[in-house]
Structures are given as structure tokens and as C-alpha cells.
Amino acid sequence: MTSEPGSADLIDFTAAVAVARGAPFAISPLRMEPLRQDEVLVRIVATGVCATDAHSRDQEMPVPLPAVLGHEGAGTVTAVGGAVTGVAPGDNVILTFPSCGSCRQCRLGAPANCLQGFALSFGCVRADGSSAYEVGGVHGHYFGQSSFASYARATERNVVPIGDDMPLALAGPLGCGIQAGAGTVLNSLAVPVGASLAVFGTGAVGLAAVMAAAVAGAATIVAVDVNVVRLGIASELGATHAIDGRADSLPRRLHDIAPHGLDYVIEVTGSPAMLGLAVDVLAPMGTAAQVGGAPFGTKAPVDMNRLLNGGRIIRGVVQGDSVPQVFIPKLIELYRVGKLPLERLVQEYAFADINVAFAEAAAGSVIKPVLIMPET
């Protein structure tokens, strides 16, 4: 076993590369430049698989290929640049979304809405336009981490230190999917005790929203999906009602549950029709949160008069409006006290089986695949 690289070393590592649109990932040896002063090197132990990775591989998001994807990494810091003070070698960390730290949104404490956030996540370069992954023409810096790899580099802004008692196989999804779903309920919407809420889509993000709604004390929590297994899990995790979304009577079923409309609807499927329905079933002054991503240019049919009359609101939510260094520790505490049973969502895969994990996620037979890196 070779020694781990330091901050001044060239970094040899292994990564799963998205080589072309829709093509299987190819596991390849790669090399990165030494760390810069503000960068952190993390030996990845586990990393979640998210639908956004599939959208990027399939070019539904404007990501340059070939590229190392992955944005739910968890592991151990092995080296830091000279300007890094918040983490040190040996610390266990979760990697999360990047932000610039200097735009108006970041300065207002809203890094999830960073002016440069989209470019930093999907542009596959550093903020100054440079890349540490130039060898072989492979792009990196995806979501400021590219964690489908044995080593990932990030900055202090998108690294969250955690205790040694948090299982790293469960920790990675807190950096994106779980943070997005739970944060939508607890941060973006601040759902109050006794409220009514529906979640359209019960993948990892939707089930995180269901669990968070139970934590918030919502009285009515409706889960909607076409996967009956996931609906059963939603019921076990706090949903008071579970509805098969294929039912022709879906609007009527929702009306029967909430005759005057729902206070909140969280739309995770990315379906234009479901966003339109979300507005239709809102109570006056209710809010529909669009969380699920869709291919660029997708338009949704919204009844403008329904939106206007009653003061209903539609808003987009990215990463649950979280400040990761503040919110992720709260999620870990909810896990520790049994209110966020992440183990119900996660299925582990060997890193070599990344293509199996993506296929089974697409088929809906697994909720949150997590890739486990080889120990060496």
C-alpha cells in the first residue's frame, strides 16, 4: 500500500469516468495537480449516487464530457492547502455543494443560491476557470468535488467535518439528496406544527422530506409515487397517506384528504404535469416548492388564475436553502436520535459495480445507492 499524497504531491487516483452521453462509466487511473492553498484532499470512503449524476452523464445538464462525476462524497481528509484552517488531515468529512463565498447571496447566508453556484457545480472547473484534471482531457471539479473517485479535491467551503461516530456509508447523501429534501421542509418552507403537506416523488429526496415533515410536526403528510414499495416505506417513515400517482383520481384523492387544499406541496419528480397539479391542490396562501430537476428548457402548465386567486406561491428550492456547515450537523443529530433513519434508504455497492448501481436506481429498485471504495 502506498502512502497517501500530501498537499505538494501530484495525486494519482482511480475514478469512474463518464466517457460519453449514456455510455457506461469506465473506471480508469488518473492524475491531478498538487493542492492549491485553499483546497482540501479527501480519501473517499463512500459516495452516494444521485439522479443529477445520471442527468449529467446523459447530457440533460450541460456538463463537459468525459468527466468524473459524483457529488455526495464522504471520507477522510489526507492533506490541506496552507490557507485551510477548518479541517485537518485525519478529519472525517462530508462533501457538499460549492459556492463562491463572495456574491450577494453568499454574503446574505444563502450559499445554495450562489450567483456562481451553477457554474461551479456543472462547469467542471475551478472558480478561476482552471482545472486540476487536465491529464487525458478528463474534466473534474464536478460540484466542487468529483467524488466518484478514490480521492476528491474540494475547498473549505464545501467540506463539513463530522465526528468519528457517523458511518461514512450513510454520511455522503447528507451532502445533497437528504439535505435537499429535509432542508426544503425545515429551512425553505419552515413547515409549522399541524400543517398539511404533500410530497410528489418518494425517492431519497422525497423520503427525506417525509421524515422532516414528521420531525416538524405536520399533521397531514401525503406521499405520492408510482412505486408501491417506496409508498410503503413512506408510510413507515411518517406519511399519513400514500397514493399511487397512476390513479386517474389523484386530484380527487388529494381533495378528499385536504378539501380546502394543502398548505405545502413539494414536487420532486421533475414532471411538468405534477408541478401544475401541485398548484391546483394548494390551499389559499399555500406554497408549492419545485425541487426535482428537469431537462433544460422544460416548461410546466400552470393555471395562472389558480395561482393568482388565493395568493398561492411557487418557488424553486436548491439544496434545501441550507448552510451546510450549520444544517448537516443538525441532520446528523436527527440520525443519532432515530428521527432520520438513513439506513432505510441506503443500499451499498462496490465501487466497481457503479453501472449496476445506476441501472438499479433508474429501475426504481433501490432508493439511494452508495458506492463503497476499496480500502486500498
N, C-alpha and C positions, 0 to 999 in steps of 0.2 A: 504494500500500500504506500503510495507516495504521500509526501507531506502536503498540507493544504497551502494554497498560494497566499502570499502576502499582498499588501497594497501596491508594492512596486514591481510585482511579477506579471509577466504575461500569463494569462489564465487559460489553461487547457480544460475543456469540459465536454460533456456529451449532451446533446439536445435532440428533441423531436422537432423536425423542421417541416413546416407546411410548404411543400415544394411548388404546388400549382393548385388552381381552383378545383376543389372537390377531390383532389388526389389524397391517398393515404399519407399519413405522417411518416417521414423517414428519419430514423434515429442515426445520427451522424456525430463524429468528433468535430469540434470547432475550437476556435481560439478567440479570446478577447484581449483588448489592450489592458495595461495596468490601470488601477483605480485612479480617478481624479480625487482632488481634495475633498469634495462634497459627497463622494459615493461610498456605498456600503456593499460588500460582497457577502452573499448568503449561500451556504451549502443547503440546497433544497432537500428536505426530508419528505415532504408530501405537497401536492398541489392539486387543487380542485379543477374539474372540467366544467366550464360554463357554456351556455348556449352562445354567448358572444364570441367565444373562441371558434365555434362552428360557423357562425355568420362571417367571421373574418376569413377563415380558411376558404369559405365558399364565395368570397368576394361580394357579399351583401353589405359589407363595410369596406371603406376604401383603404385597405391595408396593403402595402407593397409586399409582394412575394418574390422569392422564398423568404420565410420569416420564422423566427422562434416565437411562438405564441405562449399563452399561459399567463393568468393574472390572479390566481388565488394561491400564491406560494406561502409555504411555512417552512422554517428551517432554523439554522444556527449561523450567526454571524461569524465569519472567519477572518475578515480584515475590514478596516475602515480607512478612509482618507483622513488627512491631517486636520481637516476642519470639522470633522464629525465629533459631536460630544454626547449625543443622546443614547447611543448604543455602543457596545464594545465587543470584541471577539469573545465568543462563548455564550453570548445572549441568544436565547430563543426569541424568534420574531415572527410576526405575520406581515406579509407584503400586501399592500393595498393600492388604491388608485393614485396617480401622480397629480400634482398641482404646482403652479409656479411660485406661489407664496408672495407675489408682489402686485398682482392685479387688484382691482377694487373688490371683487368677490372674495378673494383670499383674505384681504385685509379686513373684510367685514366678518370673517369667520365662516365663510361658506365655500370651502375648497372644492366641494363636489360640483360647484357651478363655476369653477375657474375659467377665466377667459381663454386660457391656453389648454384647458383640460382635454378637449377632444384631440387636438394635435399631439399632445404628449402621450395620450393613450394609443392612438391609432396611426400616428405618423411614423413610428418606429425609428425615431432619432431623439437625441437629447434636445433640451430647450434651445441650444445654440445651433441646431441643425446638424451636428456631428454625430458620428456613430462609433461605438467601440467594437462593432461586429463586422467590420468591413472585409475580413478574410473570407474569400469564397463567394462574396456577393450576397451573403445571408443577412437579412435585417434582424435587428433586435430592439431592445428598449420598449417592447410592447407593454402598454400600461405601466411603463417605467420599471419593468421587471423581467419579462420573458422567462417565466418560471417553468416552462416545460423543458427543464434542463437540470443538470446536476449542480450547476452554480448559476445564480442570478445576481445581477447588479441593480441597485436601486439608489435612492437618495434618502437622506434622513427624513424627508417629508412624507415618504410613503412606506416607512418601516415602523412597525408598532412592537415594542418589546413586550413580552409576556412572561409569566412565571414558568418554572420548570414542570409544574403540575398539570398544565394544559396539554392534552395529547395533540401532537402536531398533525396527526392524521385527521383530526376534527377541526383544527385551527384554521387551515387555509381558507375554507369557504366563508369565514367571518370577514375576510378582506373584500369580498364583493357580494356574492349572492345572498348570504344571510344578512349582512349589513344592509343591503338594498331593501329586502323585504321587511325586516324588523324596523329599520330606520324610517321607512315610509309611514308606518303606524305610529311609532313613538316620537319621531322628530318632525317629519314633514306635516303630518295631519294632526299630531298630538291628540289622538283619539281619546275622548274622555270616558269615564266610567258610565256605563249604561247606554252607550251609543250602539247604533246598528251599522253593520259593515258587511260588504260582500267582497270576496276575492275571486277574480276570474283567472283561473290557472293555478294549479297546485303542484308545480314543480318546487324546486328548492326555495326560490324567491317567494312564491305564494304561500308555501307552508311556513316559512319564517314569518310572514305577515300574519298568518293564522295564530301562530304561537304568541306573537307580540300582542295581537288583539286580545288574547286571553289574559296576558300579563296586564294589559291596560284596563281590563275590567269591562270590555264591551259586552253588552247583554245579548246581542244577536250577531253571530258570526256565520256568514253563509259562504260555503266553498262551492265553486262551480268548476267542473272539469269534465273531460270525456273519458278519463281513466278512472275506472271504478275502484281500483286498488288504492290509488292516491286519495280518492274521496274517502275511503275507509280510514286511511291514516290521518287525513284532515280531521275527521270526527274524533279520533283518539287524541289529537293534539289540541282540541279546543273548539272546533267548529260545532255550532249548534244545529246547523242544517247542511246537508250535502246534496247537490243537484247535478245530475248528468246533463252537461251542456248540449247534448244532442237532442234533448227533448224539444218538440215543437212548442211546448207550453212553457218554455223557460221564462219569458216575460211575465206570464200569468203566475207561475210558481213564485217568482220573486215578489210580485204584487201581493200574493196571499200571505207571504211571510211579513212583508212591510207594506201594508195598504197605503200609507201616506208617503212611501218612498224611503230609501235607505239614506242614512246620514253620510256614508262614505262608500265608494266603490274603488277598489284597487284593480286595475286592468294590467295583467301580466302576460297575456297571451300574444300581444302584438297584432291582434286581429282587428282590422278597421271596423268590422261589424260589431265586435264586442265593445269597442270604445263608444260607438253610437248607442248601444244598449245601456252602457254604464250611465250615460247622461239621461236616457229615458227613464231609468228606475231610481234616479236620485230624488230625495225629498227637497222641498224648497230650502235654499241656502246650503244644500249638500255639495260635496266635493268629489269629483272623480279624479283619481291620480293615475296617469299613464306611466307605467313602469317598464312594461315589456317593450323591447326593441323591435323594429320592423325594418325591412329593406329601405334604403334611401329613396325618397320621393313618394312613399306610401301616403295616401290620403284617406281620411275617415269620414263617413257620412254622419254628421251631427245635426240634429233638429235644432235650428237656430232659435226658434221660438221657445222650445223647451228650455234651452239654455238661458234665454233672456228672461222669461216669465218665471219668477221664483228665485232669481238670483243664484242660479246654480253655477258651479265653478268647475273648470277643467284645468288641471295643472300637470306639467311634467315633473317627474322626480328622478333624479340621478343619485345613486348610492345612498338613498335614504337621507339626503341632506346632512350627512354625517361629517363630523370632525373625527377621523379615525382614531387618533390618539386618545380621544375622550370616550367615544362610543364603543369601540371594540372592547376595552376593559369592562364596560357595563354588560356587554353581551357575554363575556367570559364569566362574569359573576352570575348572570342568569343561568348559564350552563351549570355552574358549580352547585347552585341550589335546586337544580332539577327542573327549571322552568323553560329551558331551551335544550331539549334532548336531541342534540345533533346526531347522535348515533342512530336515530331512527331514519335519518335521511341519507347517510353516507354508505357507500359500498366501495371497498378498496380494490384497486387493480395494480398489478405490477406495471412499472413504467413501460416495459416492453410491450404491454398489451394496450397501449394508448388507442389504437384504432378500434379495438374491441369495445373499450370504454365509450368512445364517441358513437359507435354504432348502437350500443345498447341504450345510451342516453337518447338518441334520436328515435329509437323504437318505443321509448317510454317505459322500459322495463326496469330502469334504475333512476332514482331521483337525483342524487348528487354523486357522480363518480369522483373518486380521489385517487390520483396516481401516487404510488409509493416508490421512491427512488431506491435503487440498490445501495446497501450500506457502504460499498466501496466505490 
